[in-house]
Amino acid sequence: MNWELFPQFLATGLLTGGVYALIALGIVLIYKSSRIFNFAQGHILMIGGYVTWWFTENLGWDVWLSFAAAVVVAVFLGLAIERVALRPLIGQPILATIMMTLALSQFMQGGVILLFGASQRSLPIMFPLQPVIIGDVRLKLNLVMAFAFGIVGFIALMFFFRFTRAGLAMCAAAEDHHLAQSVGLRVPRIFGLAWAIASAIATVGGVMLANISGLEVNLSIIALKAFPAVLFGGLESIPGAIIGGLTVGVIEGLVGGLPNDPALRSLHLADIAPYVFLLLVLLFRPDGLFGLKRIERI
Amino acid sequence: MALRLAGDFDTSYAHDMAIIRNRGQWAMTIVFLIALFTLPFFASADILGTINLIGISIVAVQGLNLLVGYTGQISLGQAAFMAVGAYTSAVAVKAGIPFWFALPLAGLSGGLVGLIFGLPSLRIKGFYLAMATLAAQFIIPWFFRNVRVDLFGGMPGLRVPPPQIGDLIFNSQQTMFYPIIGTVVICTIVAKNIARTRLGRALIAIRDNDLAAEVLGINAFSYKLRAFFLSAFYAGLAGALWAHYARSINPEQFSLISSIWYLGMVIVGGMGSALGPILGATFVRLLEEFTVQASPLLGKAFPQLEAGLLAALCPMVFGVALMLFLVFEPRGLAHRWEMIKAAWRIRPFAH
């Protein structure tokens, strides 16, 4: 075991967890308001990264301007997805909505290859390349910034839900759709808003991930690691998404880094650590840390 | 209530339960089976290849339908259970175990692994169970990629010998047709009959309301596990057939994407009927085949898109088809077929 590198792996894991937390935030947001688990979040994230790349490459825009433009595009993408694909399914069983997001993910997978090509792309450098050094720990600046964006997103969402009209409306809709509708809230519009915000968050995550690992059509697979994060934190909980994301990041970082026995390393345990963690969460605490316990009646 | 043929009265319990109800249907069944099993003598290898692929998909989807369509449990791991069957059969046949024995063995091993990943269904259901099977979908291919590389071949995978029964070697599309279609026919009949037994009725009760089913004295957990076992057993069979059909297997073939495709076939075909998987698998595979044939033409029309056109179009076409079915025909092709049949039987009246 590489215990002397423990702080390094812990810090890297924590920062990577920031990206998972960002993805998990989007999933929780949609689930909270509309009871739809979005399997396509990873693909929205990928599209966000590719759109940013397209603006810099084809229009020659500055990378930050492209980033902002991509967030705007994502808002419209989210609205369109909700309107075209998911609104017709309101009231359908859960399998239908899961299949719809899976179908969307396939469609977007194909769409990205069609529009942007299948080869690997990379964004222009957004942050200086020198690492941040704290004691023995060296951290890549883009990881640190990704983490920072995660925290900023979290705080912004907390404010949004606590102090804005739209945020409070969304909380109300999350409690009970019919009740919210009967006090005059437009529930479908709230769903649309949730999708728009979630897509915007996904785009931020996508650009951060593209900074860290480059843009490719398998970027969406990385987003699947946010699922254990969502379940661990609890499906309805925004702080839970952050804690879950960081936990998954740390677990992955430690499992990937600590063992130095070559036989153990050759197993690539880090690939499945999040999913084993997912199974454990499901077995021992399926509602997650802050999720709501559901009471069932016949 | 299904409309029955005019003048066809149930005079005994056996007749009431019969699937094939009169001489005309018997004659049609026999003609169909003869036509099916003589197909390799006059169809080309290309067409047979497509039919074989459809057959393998039907077996996997038939199993998935037992779990998703009848029991109402969502599984995102069908391809992973296929991997278990494929590797079992490949390793067994390489070790000299005859194919006729390796095939059920593959089903059994797939079923047992499915049972393990069905265990969380004790506490969770619906979407949470989808997550547990999603974990299976990553853990199982990881296992074949990284563990016992000497046995399973790691990343590059294994070459699989053609199956052999006695002196017969199934090494072409024509010969592989028989084990595949034989399995399809048996699996379909078994699935159709499972739905009519105590087991099938219990599964349907669990799907409709698992708490109510439990109150009625159905041990929901035990029946859910049986559904998981059956579903993964079918997946194991399909995986073994796939291994000997493709003749080389690697962990990449059994990806999350293929699991999604099998689920899509269940939806397109129609959940909760034995006909659904046949229609769904055929429809989706033919759609895929059509896309494969059409994409070079499109590539000529839009040369700037040519690279990666196929990789782009297949998931897009599948995604759109699935979305359209979910919105406009959530009960699938099997339901549509029932409607056509009913309309034909009561013609010329409207209802």
Boltz contact constraints between the chains, C-beta under 6 A:
constraints:
  - contact:
      token1: [A, 37]
      token2: [B, 127]
      max_distance: 6.0
  - contact:
      token1: [A, 88]
      token2: [B, 327]
      max_distance: 6.0
  - contact:
      token1: [A, 94]
      token2: [B, 126]
      max_distance: 6.0
  - contact:
      token1: [A, 94]
      token2: [B, 127]
      max_distance: 6.0
  - contact:
      token1: [A, 95]
      token2: [B, 74]
      max_distance: 6.0
  - contact:
      token1: [A, 96]
      token2: [B, 326]
      max_distance: 6.0
  - contact:
      token1: [A, 99]
      token2: [B, 267]
      max_distance: 6.0
  - contact:
      token1: [A, 99]
      token2: [B, 326]
      max_distance: 6.0
  - contact:
      token1: [A, 100]
      token2: [B, 326]
      max_distance: 6.0
  - contact:
      token1: [A, 102]
      token2: [B, 260]
      max_distance: 6.0
  - contact:
      token1: [A, 103]
      token2: [B, 319]
      max_distance: 6.0
  - contact:
      token1: [A, 103]
      token2: [B, 322]
      max_distance: 6.0
  - contact:
      token1: [A, 103]
      token2: [B, 323]
      max_distance: 6.0
  - contact:
      token1: [A, 106]
      token2: [B, 315]
      max_distance: 6.0
  - contact:
      token1: [A, 106]
      token2: [B, 318]
      max_distance: 6.0
  - contact:
      token1: [A, 106]
      token2: [B, 319]
      max_distance: 6.0
  - contact:
      token1: [A, 107]
      token2: [B, 316]
      max_distance: 6.0
  - contact:
      token1: [A, 107]
      token2: [B, 319]
      max_distance: 6.0
  - contact:
      token1: [A, 109]
      token2: [B, 315]
      max_distance: 6.0
  - contact:
      token1: [A, 110]
      token2: [B, 312]
      max_distance: 6.0
  - contact:
      token1: [A, 110]
      token2: [B, 315]
      max_distance: 6.0
  - contact:
      token1: [A, 110]
      token2: [B, 316]
      max_distance: 6.0
  - contact:
      token1: [A, 113]
      token2: [B, 308]
      max_distance: 6.0
  - contact:
      token1: [A, 113]
      token2: [B, 311]
      max_distance: 6.0
  - contact:
      token1: [A, 113]
      token2: [B, 312]
      max_distance: 6.0
  - contact:
      token1: [A, 114]
      token2: [B, 312]
      max_distance: 6.0
  - contact:
      token1: [A, 118]
      token2: [B, 308]
      max_distance: 6.0
  - contact:
      token1: [A, 118]
      token2: [B, 311]
      max_distance: 6.0
  - contact:
      token1: [A, 267]
      token2: [B, 146]
      max_distance: 6.0
  - contact:
      token1: [A, 268]
      token2: [B, 146]
      max_distance: 6.0
  - contact:
      token1: [A, 271]
      token2: [B, 142]
      max_distance: 6.0
  - contact:
      token1: [A, 272]
      token2: [B, 138]
      max_distance: 6.0
  - contact:
      token1: [A, 272]
      token2: [B, 139]
      max_distance: 6.0
  - contact:
      token1: [A, 272]
      token2: [B, 142]
      max_distance: 6.0
  - contact:
      token1: [A, 275]
      token2: [B, 135]
      max_distance: 6.0
  - contact:
      token1: [A, 275]
      token2: [B, 138]
      max_distance: 6.0
  - contact:
      token1: [A, 275]
      token2: [B, 139]
      max_distance: 6.0
  - contact:
      token1: [A, 278]
      token2: [B, 135]
      max_distance: 6.0
  - contact:
      token1: [A, 279]
      token2: [B, 135]
      max_distance: 6.0
  - contact:
      token1: [A, 282]
      token2: [B, 120]
      max_distance: 6.0
  - contact:
      token1: [A, 282]
      token2: [B, 124]
      max_distance: 6.0
  - contact:
      token1: [A, 282]
      token2: [B, 132]
      max_distance: 6.0
  - contact:
      token1: [A, 283]
      token2: [B, 120]
      max_distance: 6.0
  - contact:
      token1: [A, 286]
      token2: [B, 123]
      max_distance: 6.0
  - contact:
      token1: [A, 286]
      token2: [B, 124]
      max_distance: 6.0
  - contact:
      token1: [A, 286]
      token2: [B, 128]
      max_distance: 6.0
  - contact:
      token1: [A, 296]
      token2: [B, 211]
      max_distance: 6.0
  - contact:
      token1: [A, 298]
      token2: [B, 211]
      max_distance: 6.0
  - contact:
      token1: [A, 298]
      token2: [B, 212]
      max_distance: 6.0
